[in-house]
Structure formats: C-alpha cells, structure tokens
Amino acid sequence: MLDKEGIAKRIAKEIKDGYYVNLGIGIPTLVANYIPEGIDVVLQSENGLLGMGPFPFEGEEDPDTINAGKQTITILPGSAIFDSALSFGMIRAKKVNLTILGAMEVSENGDIANWKIPGKMVKGMGGAMDLVASAENIIVAMQHVNKAGESKLLPKCSLPLTGVNCVKKIVTELAVLDVLPEGGFRLLERAPGVSVEEIKNATAGKLIIEGEIPEMVI
Amino acid sequence: MNKVVSSADEAIRDIEDGMTLMLGGFGLCGLPEKCIAALVRKGVKELTCISNNAGVDDFGIGLMLKQRLVKKMISSYVGENVEFERQLLSGELEVELIPQGTLATRCMAAGYGMPAIFTPAGIGTEVAEGKEIRNFNGKDYLMEMAFDADFAIVKAWKGDTMGNLVYRSTARNFNPVMAMAGKVTIAEVEELVEPGELDPDHIHTPGIYVHRIFQGHDYEKRIEQRTVRKK
C-alpha cells in the first residue's frame, strides 16, 4: 500500500519531457518533488504563472509571488506571468498537457466530484471546473476509500459533480487504473503488497481485470 | 489627462450603497488594500462584490464583511474566515460560486465589449442550471454573461498619471481583467510616476481603462500561506 508520497512518486512517472503541467492542491502538489531526473517540465499555476519553482528559503518570501494554493513560491528562470483570463485561456485551449488533481469521488464513466459536500460549508470550485472541462489528460490522485471505508470509485458519483467524462487515469494507495471511454475502471497496476482481491473489494464501480496485473514499480 | 486623486477616500467618494464592485487580487495577493480600508471607513452597505476570494477575518474583504458592508459575494473560492461562514450560514450574506476561469473571462468579456462568452466549465454540473447551452463542433458550452460592475478597484505595482499600469509578479492575477471591466476603474499603485517613465511596450493595462489613480503608502501585503524551505 502506498502513502501520499508514494502516490505522488507513481504519478510523477506519468510526466513526460516537455510537458506543461498543472498540479492541484494536496497530493498533486507533492508530485513536483519527484519529477524524474532529465525530464524537463514547466509547472502552471492558474493564478497566472508558468514556471513555478520550489518554496523560497526562509526570509526570502515575496508576498507578490504565490501559487494557486496561496503558498509563497519562487519563480524559475524562463518563467512567464500573466493575468487570470489568459491563464484559463491556455487551459481552455488545451495548451496544458497534464492536469493532476484530487477527488472525493470518481465514477466509472470518468465523472469527478471534488468541490462540494451538501450540508457542509462550501468553499467553492476554484479553478477545478475549468480544468476538468478542458484538459485532455487528467490524472486523479486520491485515496481508494474514504474515512468511513467506502469506495470512492463508484458506478455513479453521489456528490455534486465538478465535471463529466473527463478523468483518464487514477492513482490511489492501492492501484493505478484507467477510465475506459466505454465506461469502467481498468486495473493496470497493484501497489506493492496489495492483492487484486483487495482492490476488487475497495472498488464499487465496474472493475475490469485483464490477465496478470503487475505490481507497480516506483 | 491627469487621473490622479489625492487618496483612497477621494477615489471611492461616489461609491454608494447597493452598488456592484469588482475587487482585484488572488487570496491576499495583489489586493487593493487602501481602497478596502477606505470603503470600511465610508461604511457603504449592501454591496455586491465580485472578487475571486473573500479575504481572511482581519484582512482584505474580510474587513468589509466584518462591518457588514457586503450583501452578496461572487467568487470562485471562499470561506477562509470565520465571520464569512457565520454570515453565510445565518443567511445575512448571499454567495454565488462560479468557476475561476469563468469569473476571469466574464471580466475579460466586459473589457473587450463582448456581451457573453462560451465555456465548457460547469457543463453537467449545478453551475449549468438555467443557463443556455450551445454545441460547437460536438462539444457543449455554457453561455456566461459579461459582468456589469459599477466600479472596478485594482492594485498595480506602478502606474503613471495617465492611468497606465504595470503589475508585479503573481500580484497581477485578476487585476488587469477587472481594470478593463468597470464602468469606473480605480487603480491604487505602490509607485506613481510621470508620463514617459513607463516603457509603453511594458504596459499591462492601458490608461484608457483607468479613471482614477493614486499612490498608496505602507502596503502591508500580508501572506496567507507562508511556505518556506530550509537553507
């Protein structure tokens, strides 16, 4: 079974040289720490930056320089800064190659819910609806089951949706799965020490298992 | 063509109860903090505020909420403050949550003189309820209307007396698109300079969009999430 860092490490392997990548808040943010050596990527922050760098050294924080999670960050050489409309323009125009974000639920047809729990304080969707509506390559980083032990990979989302038919791949503490265009979660890899049976039990939606399922290499 | 006013109080002098304001900034970054302070001093009420966020309890739009100046917030992400949550749950405050790109682009549309935009953001979700949907090349898009704001209030790094603006780093965010979108646009700047001192090639907001400008002093520029690494 993977911890959060492990999920981030596994997702980092999906990033290809030359990609522009948007990372959401939470586990996705950790992915930046594990981008393989020799892979050149540019991180997009939707508040208006291409070329996000690591956190600043203590004492070097600049209040004018933050990421979409409102954290102080640095700006790498070769960066570009722009306004919010242009930022979502490049997202809508599919210039960003990969979007990695968290989710509360994903359905077997690729719907995602990650912004609202009815009855609880609603903070808003931020840029998530724009990202999932336009991105062609969306990877979801999340726990396979919620705190109550219920599967988050469902036949149909129960929570209000963020977007429809958009998730392409999911990486959880148990598995890597594809969401097939015709519907269904196709099991691609098992986390170290996790059996196919355990993944079956944790997946409420349609799970497709073809042949031997390899253990993931991290 | 001198657009300079003496202070934030003078800049916002004719903002009245019930008006719709756009306020630039992302979180607490690039926030027009001098005009927010002036609005709190003036005590105008029943405002509709279009701004990506709603500040924190003791800074940004949170200060306006505390004085109960705001009737409605139109934002993409809120709730970083206790008072906001209290007013929302008690029904004193109305909140319309919209996708961040939609928010930015509805500002942009106003500044570009376009009545509406089409975006896929929100298709298949509750955001789409009651809105016109058009299909282009096999994909559904929501029609979203350009904003109509009485005043846009933005913060820039430098500006000249003709209203030309330059922003710094990610404090740019919503400021340029909101600057374009107000019937009246107020810009507060850290440094006000004479015409000719800014390179015309480097202007982010052309002065034609800006009606009033002033230099603020002693910007607090509070940090919302201070994240650092060790040396």
Interface residues (C-beta under 8 A of the other chain):
Chain A: S45 E46 N47 G48 L49 P54 F55 P56 F57 E58 G59 E60 E61 D62 P63 D64 T65 I66 N67 A68 G69 K70 Q71 T72 I73 I75 I81 F82 D83 S84 A85 S87 F88 G89 I91 R92 D111 M121 V122 K123 G124 M125 G126 G127 A128 M129 D130 A133 S134 P160 L161 T162 G163 V164 N165
Chain B: F26 G27 L28 C29 G30 N52 S75 S76 Y77 V78 G79 E85 L88 L89 L97 P99 Q100 G101 T102 L103 A104 T105 C107 M108 T119 P120 A121 G122 I123 G124 T125 E126 V127 W157 R168 S169 T170 A171 R172 N173 F174 N175 P176 V177 H204 K221 R222 I223 E224 Q225 R226 T227 V228 R229 K230 K231
